[in-house]
Amino acid sequence: MLKHKWDKRYKKYSEWSLYFDGDGKTLQSIFHINNTSLFEEKYELATNGRGQEKFKIMTLHSSSLMPLLFFYSISKDNPIYVPLNGRMVALTRYSPEEPNEVEPNTNNHSNVDVALFNDEEKIVVLFESKFSEYLSPKSISVSLTSYYKNVYRQLNDTFDAIGIEVKDWSSYHTVIQTIKGRTPRYCEGPKQMISHFLGARTEAPRKFSGYRVFLGELLFDFGPYVEGASKCFESYRDEVYAPLSTALREMTEGAFDILPLLTYQDLVALKENKTFYNNLEQDTKDYYRL
C-alpha cells in the first residue's frame, strides 16, 4: 500500500517520499475512520480546491493530511476548544482549504489549511498548518504584484529582524531568501502567513462579515522524536513567527486578530479537549504520537 515517489530530477524512486497508494477510501481503511461519510466530505473539500492537495495529501509527511485526520470529525457534538485571547472557545465546524481572496477583484486566492467556526458566537479561526516543512530552511519564489510588494515593503524592518529579504525588488518573479550570513530561515512560512493576512483582511468585511476573525499558525511539534527538531521549532516560533505576528497584528487595525503560534500538542493537552482527544481514531493518535 506504500510506494516511493518518482524523482524526475534524478530519474529514480525517492527514498524519502513514501506515499499511500490510493485515495480517501484508502485513508479511511488505514486509519480506521469512524465517520466515513463525514471524512469523505472533508476529504473532497481538502483535495478539490485550488491548492491541488489531491497530489500531496497521500504523502506520509503531508501537511494537509495531518489537519484532515485531526479535524475532520469536529461538530456541535464533538467540538474542539481553542484559546482565543484568554478564553476557551468551542469550535464546531471545520472547513479545509478555505479560499480567501488576497486582494479584492483579483481572483487571486490564498487557501488557508484550516478554518474552524463557531457559528453561534460568530467566530472563525484560520490556521496555516505546518508539519515537517519548518525543519528545512530554504528560500521561496514570490510574484511581486503591487499588493504583495506593498505589504513586503511595510514589513521590511520585520524581515530584517527575522533575517530574510526580497532578493530583487525590481523583478516580478523573485524570491524571499535568508540574508547572507544570517541564520538559515524557512521562508515559505512568512510568505504564506502574509498571504493569509491579506486574505483575512479582504474577507473579514465580506465573507466573514459579522464574525470575529482570528488568524494564526498551527505547527506539529516533533519534540525528542526527531534530532534537532526542537531547536528548529523554537527558532521558528521565537525568531520568525513572533516578530512577524507582532508586526501583522499592528497592521490589522483591529479588523481581525493574529494569534500566538500554537501546536497540535498544545490543543490535545487542554483539559477542555479531553473528549475530543478520546474521540480521535487511535490509529491517528498512534501515527502522530499524540
KOLVOTI-938562 format. One record per residue: residue in three letters; residue number from 1; y, x, z of N, C-alpha, C, CB in turn. Coordinates in pm, whole numbers, plus 50000, padded with zeros to 5 digits. Glycine has a CB too. Example, Ala and Ser with C-alpha at 12.3 -4.5 7.8 and 13.67 -1.06 7.14 Angstrom:
2
ATOM  aa   i   n_v   n_u   n_w  ca_v  ca_u  ca_w   c_v   c_u   c_w  cb_v  cb_u  cb_w
ATOM ALA   1 49431 51319 50780 49550 51230 50780 49670 51320 50780 49553 51131 50905
ATOM SER   2 49775 51285 50708 49894 51367 50714 50003 51290 50787 49940 51408 50572
This chain:
290
ATOM  aa   i   n_v   n_u   n_w  ca_v  ca_u  ca_w   c_v   c_u   c_w  cb_v  cb_u  cb_w
ATOM MET   1 49879 50083 50000 50000 50000 50000 50126 50086 50000 50000 49906 50121
ATOM LEU   2 50113 50213 50044 50226 50306 50043 50219 50392 49917 50227 50395 50170
ATOM LYS   3 50336 50416 49855 50342 50500 49737 50458 50598 49749 50357 50415 49609
ATOM HIS   4 50450 50705 49672 50559 50802 49664 50648 50767 49546 50504 50946 49651
ATOM LYS   5 50779 50779 49564 50871 50753 49453 50874 50871 49357 51013 50725 49507
ATOM TRP   6 50895 50837 49228 50903 50940 49124 51042 51002 49125 50871 50880 48985
ATOM ASP   7 51049 51132 49136 51175 51205 49137 51206 51249 48994 51170 51327 49234
ATOM LYS   8 51308 51185 48933 51340 51216 48793 51390 51358 48775 51444 51119 48741
ATOM ARG   9 51462 51409 48875 51519 51544 48862 51410 51650 48850 51609 51577 48981
ATOM TYR  10 51308 51638 48937 51205 51742 48942 51075 51701 48872 51174 51778 49086
ATOM LYS  11 51078 51579 48815 50964 51526 48738 50834 51536 48816 50950 51602 48606
ATOM LYS  12 50841 51486 48939 50722 51479 49022 50744 51373 49129 50689 51617 49086
ATOM TYR  13 50637 51335 49196 50649 51237 49304 50706 51304 49428 50512 51173 49336
ATOM SER  14 50805 51238 49488 50871 51293 49606 50781 51282 49727 51003 51222 49632
ATOM GLU  15 50779 51389 49806 50700 51389 49929 50773 51316 50042 50667 51532 49972
ATOM TRP  16 50903 51286 50019 50986 51231 50127 51016 51083 50110 51114 51307 50136
ATOM SER  17 51001 51029 49991 51043 50891 49967 50922 50797 49952 51129 50883 49842
ATOM LEU  18 50856 50773 50062 50747 50676 50062 50804 50535 50060 50656 50696 50185
ATOM TYR  19 50735 50444 49991 50780 50305 49990 50660 50211 49994 50866 50277 49866
ATOM PHE  20 50688 50088 50042 50587 49983 50043 50576 49926 49902 50621 49871 50146
ATOM ASP  21 50456 49921 49849 50435 49873 49712 50420 49721 49716 50310 49940 49648
ATOM GLY  22 50529 49650 49680 50522 49504 49681 50659 49442 49691 50435 49457 49794
ATOM ASP  23 50664 49325 49759 50790 49253 49771 50799 49193 49911 50801 49142 49663
ATOM GLY  24 50874 49084 49924 50893 49023 50055 50764 48978 50119 50985 48908 50043
ATOM LYS  25 50672 48929 50039 50544 48884 50095 50463 49003 50147 50462 48807 49989
ATOM THR  26 50480 49117 50084 50415 49239 50133 50468 49275 50271 50437 49357 50034
ATOM LEU  27 50600 49266 50287 50660 49295 50418 50614 49195 50523 50813 49293 50408
ATOM GLN  28 50601 49068 50484 50552 48967 50578 50413 49003 50628 50550 48828 50510
ATOM SER  29 50329 49052 50537 50192 49088 50575 50190 49213 50663 50108 49112 50450
ATOM ILE  30 50269 49313 50628 50270 49441 50701 50320 49421 50844 50357 49545 50629
ATOM PHE  31 50429 49345 50858 50492 49330 50990 50452 49201 51062 50642 49334 50975
ATOM HIS  32 50356 49129 51004 50304 49007 51067 50419 48914 51110 50216 49042 51189
ATOM ILE  33 50501 48881 51009 50618 48797 51032 50577 48658 51079 50703 48787 50904
ATOM ASN  34 50644 48612 51183 50610 48481 51241 50662 48365 51157 50666 48470 51382
ATOM ASN  35 50792 48367 51125 50853 48258 51050 50866 48302 50904 50992 48219 51109
ATOM THR  36 50762 48279 50825 50759 48331 50688 50862 48265 50598 50621 48313 50629
ATOM SER  37 50887 48135 50615 50982 48066 50529 51124 48117 50554 50976 47914 50552
ATOM LEU  38 51162 48138 50680 51294 48189 50711 51308 48334 50663 51321 48180 50862
ATOM PHE  39 51202 48413 50679 51206 48551 50634 51225 48557 50482 51078 48626 50675
ATOM GLU  40 51153 48472 50411 51164 48469 50266 51306 48434 50223 51064 48368 50206
ATOM GLU  41 51367 48339 50293 51505 48301 50263 51600 48420 50281 51549 48184 50353
ATOM LYS  42 51587 48490 50393 51677 48602 50420 51645 48722 50329 51666 48644 50567
ATOM TYR  43 51520 48740 50296 51482 48848 50203 51548 48826 50067 51328 48855 50187
ATOM GLU  44 51545 48702 50018 51608 48672 49889 51758 48698 49893 51581 48528 49849
ATOM LEU  45 51823 48659 50001 51966 48684 50015 51996 48834 50021 52020 48615 50140
ATOM ALA  46 51908 48908 50090 51930 49052 50108 51907 49131 49981 51839 49104 50216
ATOM THR  47 51826 49079 49890 51787 49159 49773 51842 49109 49641 51638 49162 49764
ATOM ASN  48 51905 48993 49638 51953 48938 49511 52104 48944 49495 51907 48796 49498
ATOM GLY  49 52172 49016 49585 52316 49027 49576 52360 49142 49489 52376 49041 49713
ATOM ARG  50 52489 49171 49495 52548 49278 49414 52503 49417 49459 52699 49270 49419
ATOM GLY  51 52452 49427 49582 52417 49557 49635 52289 49617 49581 52407 49549 49779
ATOM GLN  52 52213 49538 49500 52089 49585 49437 51990 49639 49540 52119 49693 49334
ATOM GLU  53 51982 49572 49655 51896 49620 49761 51747 49602 49731 51930 49549 49889
ATOM LYS  54 51713 49519 49632 51573 49500 49597 51506 49632 49560 51560 49400 49482
ATOM PHE  55 51585 49725 49508 51531 49854 49466 51525 49954 49582 51616 49912 49353
ATOM LYS  56 51583 49918 49695 51592 50011 49807 51515 49964 49930 51736 50034 49844
ATOM ILE  57 51501 49832 49945 51457 49777 50073 51311 49811 50105 51475 49628 50072
ATOM MET  58 51232 49843 50005 51091 49871 50029 51066 50014 50074 51011 49842 49904
ATOM THR  59 51170 50100 50069 51155 50237 50117 51139 50238 50269 51277 50323 50075
ATOM LEU  60 51053 50324 50320 51022 50323 50463 51145 50347 50549 50918 50428 50494
ATOM HIS  61 51238 50430 50502 51357 50461 50580 51478 50381 50533 51388 50610 50573
ATOM SER  62 51456 50268 50467 51564 50188 50412 51658 50136 50521 51507 50071 50333
ATOM SER  63 51790 50149 50496 51888 50098 50591 51902 49947 50580 52023 50165 50570
ATOM SER  64 51854 49887 50471 51860 49741 50457 51735 49673 50511 51880 49704 50312
ATOM LEU  65 51624 49746 50520 51502 49690 50577 51517 49668 50727 51382 49781 50549
ATOM MET  66 51579 49764 50794 51595 49755 50940 51667 49627 50982 51673 49876 50991
ATOM PRO  67 51787 49596 50930 51854 49474 50975 51781 49346 50934 51993 49471 50921
ATOM LEU  68 51713 49347 50820 51638 49228 50779 51528 49196 50880 51576 49249 50639
ATOM LEU  69 51448 49296 50915 51340 49275 51012 51394 49240 51150 51252 49399 51020
ATOM PHE  70 51509 49298 51184 51565 49281 51318 51635 49147 51335 51661 49394 51349
ATOM PHE  71 51711 49104 51233 51799 48989 51250 51749 48859 51185 51931 49021 51194
ATOM TYR  72 51647 48866 51099 51614 48751 51016 51592 48622 51096 51493 48781 50935
ATOM SER  73 51538 48632 51217 51495 48513 51292 51605 48452 51380 51378 48549 51378
ATOM ILE  74 51727 48505 51370 51836 48451 51452 51860 48304 51419 51965 48532 51431
ATOM SER  75 51879 48224 51523 51907 48081 51509 51968 48031 51638 51777 48000 51473
ATOM LYS  76 52001 47903 51645 52052 47846 51769 51947 47855 51879 52094 47700 51748
ATOM ASP  77 51819 47849 51840 51711 47859 51938 51675 48004 51970 51589 47786 51888
ATOM ASN  78 51723 48095 51888 51691 48237 51907 51816 48321 51880 51574 48281 51815
ATOM PRO  79 51917 48309 51966 52044 48382 51942 52031 48529 51982 52159 48317 52020
ATOM ILE  80 52122 48609 51928 52137 48746 51976 52277 48758 52034 52113 48851 51861
ATOM TYR  81 52288 48829 52145 52417 48846 52211 52476 48981 52173 52401 48835 52365
ATOM VAL  82 52607 48980 52146 52680 49100 52111 52804 49108 52199 52718 49100 51960
ATOM PRO  83 52833 49225 52258 52954 49238 52340 53079 49243 52252 52946 49364 52427
ATOM LEU  84 53169 49148 52274 53293 49139 52197 53410 49134 52293 53292 49014 52103
ATOM ASN  85 53482 49244 52299 53599 49253 52387 53566 49215 52531 53711 49164 52335
ATOM GLY  86 53455 49269 52581 53418 49250 52720 53345 49121 52751 53538 49255 52802
ATOM ARG  87 53313 49042 52648 53242 48916 52669 53117 48912 52584 53333 48797 52637
ATOM MET  88 53007 48864 52641 52884 48849 52566 52890 48720 52486 52761 48851 52659
ATOM VAL  89 52875 48732 52354 52884 48616 52266 52750 48597 52196 52998 48633 52163
ATOM ALA  90 52701 48474 52197 52576 48442 52130 52602 48419 51981 52509 48316 52194
ATOM LEU  91 52533 48493 51895 52543 48474 51750 52417 48403 51704 52560 48612 51675
ATOM THR  92 52434 48298 51627 52321 48208 51598 52288 48194 51450 52351 48073 51654
ATOM ARG  93 52359 48266 51366 52331 48260 51221 52349 48399 51161 52425 48156 51149
ATOM TYR  94 52257 48437 51073 52257 48570 51011 52266 48556 50860 52131 48650 51050
ATOM SER  95 52359 48629 50800 52371 48635 50655 52368 48781 50611 52503 48565 50607
ATOM PRO  96 52266 48821 50534 52259 48961 50488 52342 48982 50362 52115 49001 50462
ATOM GLU  97 52390 49106 50345 52462 49145 50223 52576 49047 50192 52365 49151 50103
ATOM GLU  98 52660 49022 50292 52771 48929 50278 52881 48991 50191 52828 48889 50416
ATOM PRO  99 52913 48929 50074 53013 48987 49984 53155 48948 50024 52987 48944 49840
ATOM ASN 100 53243 49047 50032 53383 49024 50063 53470 49097 49960 53417 49072 50207
ATOM GLU 101 53565 49028 49904 53650 49087 49801 53746 49187 49865 53728 48978 49724
ATOM VAL 102 53747 49310 49817 53826 49414 49881 53975 49402 49850 53776 49551 49839
ATOM GLU 103 54007 49340 49737 54147 49316 49700 54151 49182 49627 54205 49433 49610
ATOM PRO 104 54238 49093 49666 54241 48960 49603 54250 48967 49451 54358 48880 49657
ATOM ASN 105 54168 48882 49387 54172 48864 49241 54128 48987 49161 54310 48826 49199
ATOM THR 106 54050 49075 49222 53997 49191 49150 53850 49175 49116 54016 49317 49233
ATOM ASN 107 53782 49082 49184 53637 49064 49171 53560 49190 49209 53602 49024 49027
ATOM ASN 108 53622 49274 49290 53557 49394 49343 53520 49365 49488 53651 49521 49332
ATOM HIS 109 53390 49364 49516 53342 49323 49648 53276 49438 49722 53244 49208 49634
ATOM SER 110 53288 49434 49854 53206 49520 49940 53105 49428 50007 53294 49599 50047
ATOM ASN 111 52978 49464 49996 52872 49385 50057 52840 49442 50194 52745 49382 49967
ATOM VAL 112 52881 49374 50299 52853 49423 50433 52709 49387 50468 52954 49362 50537
ATOM ASP 113 52638 49479 50531 52494 49463 50553 52460 49340 50636 52440 49586 50622
ATOM VAL 114 52537 49316 50740 52504 49211 50837 52627 49128 50868 52446 49272 50966
ATOM ALA 115 52616 48996 50854 52718 48903 50902 52651 48809 51001 52786 48824 50783
ATOM LEU 116 52701 48807 51124 52646 48722 51230 52753 48620 51270 52602 48809 51354
ATOM PHE 117 52711 48494 51283 52806 48387 51307 52775 48309 51434 52808 48293 51189
ATOM ASN 118 52882 48265 51501 52875 48157 51598 52969 48051 51543 52915 48203 51747
ATOM ASP 119 52911 47951 51478 52993 47852 51408 53061 47755 51503 52908 47775 51310
ATOM GLU 120 53007 47739 51622 53071 47650 51719 53197 47714 51777 52974 47616 51832
ATOM GLU 121 53190 47843 51810 53307 47913 51863 53394 47975 51753 53262 48021 51959
ATOM LYS 122 53350 47961 51629 53424 48015 51514 53444 48167 51528 53561 47944 51501
ATOM ILE 123 53331 48237 51534 53330 48382 51544 53237 48437 51438 53287 48430 51687
ATOM VAL 124 53279 48544 51369 53192 48613 51276 53201 48763 51305 53230 48582 51128
ATOM VAL 125 53084 48827 51309 53075 48971 51332 53015 49035 51207 52988 49004 51460
ATOM LEU 126 53088 49130 51149 53044 49201 51029 53004 49342 51068 53157 49203 50920
ATOM PHE 127 52878 49377 51037 52827 49510 51071 52786 49585 50945 52709 49499 51168
ATOM GLU 128 52834 49707 50930 52774 49802 50837 52661 49870 50914 52879 49907 50782
ATOM SER 129 52539 49860 50862 52421 49912 50932 52379 50046 50874 52305 49812 50923
ATOM LYS 130 52350 50141 50963 52303 50273 50921 52170 50305 50989 52408 50381 50954
ATOM PHE 131 52078 50357 50910 51950 50401 50968 51952 50554 50979 51829 50352 50881
ATOM SER 132 51907 50625 50878 51900 50771 50889 52009 50843 50810 51765 50819 50842
ATOM GLU 133 52094 50769 50739 52190 50831 50648 52282 50931 50719 52274 50725 50581
ATOM TYR 134 52327 50897 50838 52426 50982 50905 52368 51117 50950 52484 50908 51025
ATOM LEU 135 52237 51132 50939 52174 51260 50974 52196 51367 50867 52025 51239 50998
ATOM SER 136 52243 51325 50748 52256 51418 50635 52400 51421 50586 52161 51380 50520
ATOM PRO 137 52481 51514 50635 52621 51525 50590 52627 51552 50440 52694 51636 50666
ATOM LYS 138 52714 51478 50371 52732 51500 50228 52858 51428 50181 52608 51452 50148
ATOM SER 139 52912 51474 50067 53029 51411 50008 52986 51283 49937 53100 51508 49910
ATOM ILE 140 53085 51202 49896 53055 51076 49829 53161 51050 49722 53050 50959 49931
ATOM SER 141 53117 51004 49607 53211 50975 49498 53290 50848 49528 53135 50961 49364
ATOM VAL 142 53415 50844 49483 53501 50728 49501 53581 50705 49373 53597 50747 49624
ATOM SER 143 53624 50581 49355 53712 50546 49244 53849 50514 49303 53656 50425 49161
ATOM LEU 144 53949 50591 49265 54082 50575 49323 54161 50464 49254 54158 50707 49316
ATOM THR 145 54120 50340 49279 54203 50228 49239 54332 50234 49320 54129 50091 49259
ATOM SER 146 54429 50158 49282 54558 50163 49352 54544 50124 49498 54659 50070 49284
ATOM TYR 147 54459 50022 49528 54446 49978 49666 54365 50076 49751 54382 49842 49670
ATOM TYR 148 54265 50143 49692 54195 50246 49769 54284 50367 49792 54066 50287 49696
ATOM LYS 149 54357 50408 49689 54446 50522 49706 54549 50494 49815 54517 50555 49574
ATOM ASN 150 54598 50371 49819 54698 50333 49919 54642 50345 50060 54747 50190 49894
ATOM VAL 151 54522 50291 50083 54467 50295 50219 54424 50436 50257 54348 50197 50231
ATOM TYR 152 54372 50514 50160 54336 50652 50190 54461 50733 50227 54264 50717 50068
ATOM ARG 153 54572 50707 50158 54697 50775 50191 54741 50741 50333 54808 50738 50091
ATOM GLN 154 54729 50614 50370 54767 50572 50505 54680 50641 50611 54755 50421 50518
ATOM LEU 155 54557 50673 50572 54462 50733 50666 54456 50885 50653 54325 50675 50645
ATOM ASN 156 54549 50944 50583 54542 51087 50554 54536 51173 50681 54660 51128 50470
ATOM ASP 157 54619 51139 50781 54618 51215 50906 54484 51197 50979 54734 51170 50998
ATOM THR 158 54430 51076 50972 54299 51050 51034 54189 51127 50962 54267 50899 51032
ATOM PHE 159 54195 51129 50829 54099 51209 50752 54103 51354 50797 54129 51198 50601
ATOM ASP 160 54223 51407 50815 54237 51547 50856 54178 51570 50995 54386 51589 50855
ATOM ALA 161 54200 51474 51086 54144 51486 51221 53991 51482 51217 54197 51373 51311
ATOM ILE 162 53936 51401 51129 53790 51392 51115 53734 51517 51049 53752 51267 51032
ATOM GLY 163 53812 51574 50955 53766 51692 50882 53719 51659 50743 53655 51758 50957
ATOM ILE 164 53776 51552 50682 53740 51515 50546 53867 51504 50462 53660 51381 50543
ATOM GLU 165 53849 51501 50330 53964 51494 50240 53923 51432 50108 54025 51633 50217
ATOM VAL 166 54021 51378 50037 54003 51336 49899 54018 51462 49814 54106 51223 49857
ATOM LYS 167 53917 51491 49733 53916 51618 49659 54032 51629 49561 53784 51633 49584
ATOM ASP 168 54055 51523 49483 54157 51530 49378 54229 51396 49371 54094 51566 49241
ATOM TRP 169 54351 51391 49423 54427 51266 49425 54470 51222 49286 54550 51282 49514
ATOM SER 170 54472 51312 49190 54520 51278 49056 54410 51224 48966 54582 51401 48992
ATOM SER 171 54285 51233 49011 54172 51189 48930 54122 51053 48977 54058 51293 48934
ATOM TYR 172 54096 50963 48882 54044 50830 48918 53904 50843 48977 54041 50737 48794
ATOM HIS 173 53820 50924 48915 53684 50949 48965 53687 51079 49045 53579 50956 48847
ATOM THR 174 53678 51069 49176 53685 51188 49261 53584 51170 49375 53830 51210 49316
ATOM VAL 175 53597 51252 49478 53503 51244 49590 53579 51258 49722 53394 51354 49579
ATOM ILE 176 53518 51204 49827 53559 51235 49963 53462 51341 50013 53560 51107 50056
ATOM GLN 177 53516 51452 50063 53432 51565 50099 53479 51626 50231 53432 51671 49988
ATOM THR 178 53392 51708 50291 53429 51782 50411 53530 51889 50374 53305 51845 50478
ATOM ILE 179 53634 51903 50457 53731 52008 50436 53663 52144 50455 53852 51993 50534
ATOM LYS 180 53688 52236 50365 53623 52367 50369 53645 52434 50505 53676 52457 50256
ATOM GLY 181 53537 52481 50562 53542 52550 50690 53528 52458 50811 53669 52624 50700
ATOM ARG 182 53527 52328 50788 53514 52233 50898 53368 52189 50913 53606 52110 50874
ATOM THR 183 53338 52119 51022 53203 52069 51047 53161 51973 50936 53196 51998 51184
ATOM PRO 184 53044 51993 50874 53000 51904 50767 52994 51759 50813 52862 51948 50715
ATOM ARG 185 53043 51668 50729 53051 51527 50764 52971 51439 50668 53197 51482 50767
ATOM TYR 186 52921 51329 50721 52860 51225 50639 52975 51136 50590 52751 51141 50720
ATOM CYS 187 53019 51157 50467 53142 51097 50417 53126 50953 50369 53196 51180 50305
ATOM GLU 188 53003 50911 50342 52984 50774 50295 53015 50673 50406 52842 50755 50244
ATOM GLY 189 52996 50715 50532 53026 50625 50643 53171 50580 50644 52993 50692 50774
ATOM PRO 190 53268 50673 50646 53409 50633 50639 53443 50555 50513 53497 50754 50648
ATOM LYS 191 53387 50598 50398 53416 50527 50274 53375 50381 50284 53345 50594 50155
ATOM GLN 192 53254 50354 50332 53206 50216 50340 53282 50137 50445 53058 50214 50371
ATOM MET 193 53313 50200 50557 53387 50130 50661 53525 50089 50611 53400 50219 50786
ATOM ILE 194 53589 50174 50533 53720 50140 50477 53707 50025 50377 53783 50264 50409
ATOM SER 195 53601 50026 50295 53579 49917 50201 53561 49784 50276 53456 49945 50114
ATOM HIS 196 53484 49787 50384 53462 49664 50461 53590 49622 50534 53348 49683 50561
ATOM PHE 197 53671 49719 50575 53801 49688 50633 53886 49609 50533 53874 49816 50676
ATOM LEU 198 53890 49656 50408 53966 49585 50305 53907 49447 50280 53968 49667 50176
ATOM GLY 199 53773 49438 50280 53709 49309 50261 53741 49211 50372 53560 49327 50250
ATOM ALA 200 53738 49260 50496 53771 49174 50610 53917 49131 50605 53742 49246 50743
ATOM ARG 201 54004 49223 50564 54147 49191 50555 54172 49082 50451 54228 49317 50520
ATOM THR 202 54099 49088 50340 54114 48986 50236 54058 48852 50279 54047 49031 50108
ATOM GLU 203 53937 48855 50340 53865 48730 50365 53899 48664 50498 53719 48756 50360
ATOM ALA 204 53961 48737 50591 53995 48676 50720 54078 48548 50703 54072 48775 50807
ATOM PRO 205 54180 48547 50617 54255 48422 50598 54199 48331 50491 54397 48455 50565
ATOM ARG 206 54092 48372 50424 54035 48292 50315 53898 48238 50355 54024 48376 50184
ATOM LYS 207 53794 48312 50323 53658 48265 50350 53633 48244 50498 53557 48363 50296
ATOM PHE 208 53690 48329 50583 53669 48319 50728 53786 48252 50799 53646 48457 50786
ATOM SER 209 53863 48174 50726 53977 48105 50786 53932 48020 50905 54048 48018 50681
ATOM GLY 210 54002 48035 51018 53967 47962 51139 53869 48034 51229 53910 47830 51102
ATOM TYR 211 53810 48143 51177 53716 48223 51254 53786 48348 51309 53593 48262 51167
ATOM ARG 212 53740 48393 51424 53782 48524 51472 53685 48626 51415 53786 48529 51630
ATOM VAL 213 53738 48725 51345 53656 48820 51270 53650 48954 51344 53712 48841 51127
ATOM PHE 214 53528 49006 51356 53505 49138 51415 53431 49224 51313 53424 49128 51549
ATOM LEU 215 53471 49350 51303 53408 49443 51209 53367 49570 51282 53503 49477 51092
ATOM GLY 216 53247 49620 51255 53203 49743 51319 53085 49805 51248 53168 49717 51463
ATOM GLU 217 53036 49914 51303 52916 49980 51251 52805 49971 51355 52944 50128 51215
ATOM LEU 218 52683 49953 51303 52564 49943 51386 52467 50052 51341 52498 49801 51377
ATOM LEU 219 52440 50147 51429 52355 50261 51394 52221 50254 51464 52424 50392 51428
ATOM PHE 220 52122 50315 51401 51994 50336 51467 51999 50472 51535 51875 50327 51364
ATOM ASP 221 51965 50475 51663 51967 50598 51742 51825 50653 51753 52028 50572 51884
ATOM PHE 222 51801 50768 51690 51667 50826 51689 51633 50897 51820 51654 50924 51575
ATOM GLY 223 51735 50923 51902 51709 50985 52031 51629 51113 52018 51637 50889 52121
ATOM PRO 224 51526 51129 52103 51449 51254 52104 51340 51259 51997 51387 51273 52239
ATOM TYR 225 51325 51151 51921 51213 51146 51827 51235 51231 51703 51187 51003 51786
ATOM VAL 226 51361 51260 51669 51392 51345 51553 51479 51461 51602 51465 51263 51440
ATOM GLU 227 51432 51582 51575 51505 51700 51622 51646 51704 51565 51429 51828 51584
ATOM GLY 228 51743 51722 51652 51882 51732 51610 51952 51599 51588 51889 51809 51487
ATOM ALA 229 51877 51487 51598 51936 51357 51568 52042 51317 51670 51827 51251 51564
ATOM SER 230 52018 51347 51797 52116 51309 51900 52249 51379 51878 52062 51342 52040
ATOM LYS 231 52245 51503 51838 52368 51577 51811 52442 51516 51692 52337 51726 51784
ATOM CYS 232 52367 51480 51587 52428 51416 51470 52489 51282 51508 52324 51397 51358
ATOM PHE 233 52418 51206 51589 52467 51075 51631 52596 51088 51711 52362 51003 51714
ATOM GLU 234 52595 51177 51810 52714 51194 51895 52833 51246 51814 52684 51291 52010
ATOM SER 235 52806 51337 51719 52913 51389 51635 52973 51279 51549 52861 51503 51546
ATOM TYR 236 52887 51196 51489 52938 51088 51404 53014 50986 51488 52823 51020 51329
ATOM ARG 237 52959 50949 51602 53024 50849 51688 53161 50897 51738 52935 50816 51808
ATOM ASP 238 53165 51020 51791 53285 51068 51860 53388 51131 51766 53246 51167 51964
ATOM GLU 239 53341 51200 51662 53432 51278 51580 53466 51212 51446 53373 51413 51555
ATOM VAL 240 53389 51111 51408 53415 51042 51281 53452 50896 51306 53291 51051 51188
ATOM TYR 241 53359 50821 51365 53383 50677 51380 53496 50647 51478 53256 50608 51425
ATOM ALA 242 53501 50716 51589 53602 50685 51691 53744 50699 51637 53585 50777 51812
ATOM PRO 243 53782 50813 51576 53919 50821 51523 53945 50725 51407 53948 50962 51478
ATOM LEU 244 53843 50704 51323 53861 50612 51211 53882 50469 51260 53741 50617 51116
ATOM SER 245 53800 50425 51355 53811 50288 51406 53945 50267 51478 53695 50256 51502
ATOM THR 246 53993 50369 51548 54123 50359 51615 54234 50338 51512 54152 50486 51698
ATOM ALA 247 54230 50415 51404 54332 50403 51300 54324 50268 51230 54317 50515 51198
ATOM LEU 248 54203 50224 51198 54187 50095 51130 54229 49980 51220 54042 50076 51086
ATOM ARG 249 54202 49993 51351 54242 49889 51445 54393 49869 51444 54195 49924 51587
ATOM GLU 250 54466 49977 51434 54612 49969 51429 54659 49906 51298 54674 50109 51444
ATOM MET 251 54579 49920 51193 54617 49868 51062 54581 49721 51042 54554 49950 50954
ATOM THR 252 54503 49663 51132 54465 49523 51115 54580 49428 51143 54348 49489 51207
ATOM GLU 253 54679 49474 51220 54795 49392 51257 54752 49260 51322 54881 49364 51135
ATOM GLY 254 54641 49266 51396 54596 49150 51472 54521 49045 51392 54711 49087 51536
ATOM ALA 255 54500 49070 51263 54431 48971 51179 54282 48964 51209 54452 49004 51031
ATOM PHE 256 54224 49075 51256 54083 49078 51296 54066 49197 51388 53986 49087 51173
ATOM ASP 257 53943 49215 51440 53917 49319 51540 53821 49424 51485 53859 49257 51667
ATOM ILE 258 53839 49549 51529 53747 49658 51498 53670 49693 51626 53824 49784 51442
ATOM LEU 259 53538 49692 51615 53452 49714 51731 53421 49862 51752 53323 49635 51716
ATOM PRO 260 53393 49901 51877 53335 50033 51901 53198 50041 51835 53324 50063 52054
ATOM LEU 261 53152 50162 51810 53021 50179 51748 52912 50128 51841 52996 50327 51712
ATOM LEU 262 52817 50055 51785 52701 50004 51859 52574 50054 51794 52702 49850 51864
ATOM THR 263 52464 50052 51871 52332 50086 51817 52237 49968 51836 52275 50214 51885
ATOM TYR 264 52131 49969 51757 52027 49868 51776 51970 49878 51916 51915 49885 51671
ATOM GLN 265 51960 49999 51966 51907 50019 52101 52000 49959 52205 51885 50168 52129
ATOM ASP 266 52132 49966 52182 52227 49902 52273 52199 49752 52282 52372 49926 52226
ATOM LEU 267 52174 49689 52168 52154 49545 52165 52026 49504 52237 52151 49496 52021
ATOM VAL 268 51916 49575 52213 51791 49534 52276 51791 49565 52426 51672 49603 52209
ATOM ALA 269 51880 49656 52469 51886 49691 52611 51962 49588 52694 51950 49826 52628
ATOM LEU 270 52039 49500 52629 52116 49400 52702 52024 49297 52766 52216 49330 52609
ATOM LYS 271 52049 49268 52893 51964 49169 52961 51973 49032 52894 52004 49157 53108
ATOM GLU 272 52089 49003 52834 52107 48875 52765 52016 48863 52643 52253 48858 52724
ATOM ASN 273 51968 48977 52591 51883 48976 52472 51735 48991 52503 51926 49085 52379
ATOM LYS 274 51697 48969 52628 51557 48982 52665 51469 48885 52585 51539 48958 52815
ATOM THR 275 51512 48760 52573 51433 48662 52498 51429 48698 52351 51491 48520 52517
ATOM PHE 276 51543 48739 52296 51546 48778 52155 51451 48895 52132 51690 48816 52112
ATOM TYR 277 51454 48993 52221 51365 49109 52208 51219 49066 52215 51396 49212 52318
ATOM ASN 278 51186 48978 52309 51048 48931 52322 51002 48856 52198 51035 48840 52444
ATOM ASN 279 51097 48794 52126 51062 48718 52006 51047 48807 51882 51166 48613 51979
ATOM LEU 280 51093 48931 51889 51076 49022 51777 50927 49049 51754 51151 49154 51801
ATOM GLU 281 50887 49055 51629 50747 49087 51599 50711 49222 51660 50722 49088 51447
ATOM GLN 282 50594 49230 51717 50551 49353 51782 50543 49469 51683 50415 49333 51849
ATOM ASP 283 50506 49439 51559 50496 49545 51458 50633 49604 51427 50432 49492 51330
ATOM THR 284 50737 49521 51428 50872 49571 51408 50913 49661 51524 50972 49455 51394
ATOM LYS 285 50884 49617 51646 50918 49698 51763 50841 49830 51762 50888 49621 51892
ATOM ASP 286 50716 49825 51723 50636 49948 51717 50686 50043 51609 50490 49915 51693
ATOM TYR 287 50717 49987 51491 50759 50067 51376 50887 50144 51408 50781 49977 51253
ATOM TYR 288 50981 50076 51475 51109 50138 51505 51118 50190 51649 51219 50038 51481
ATOM ARG 289 51009 50184 51722 51003 50232 51861 51114 50171 51946 51013 50384 51864
ATOM LEU 290 51129 50040 51934 51233 49969 52009 51180 49924 52146 51283 49848 51929
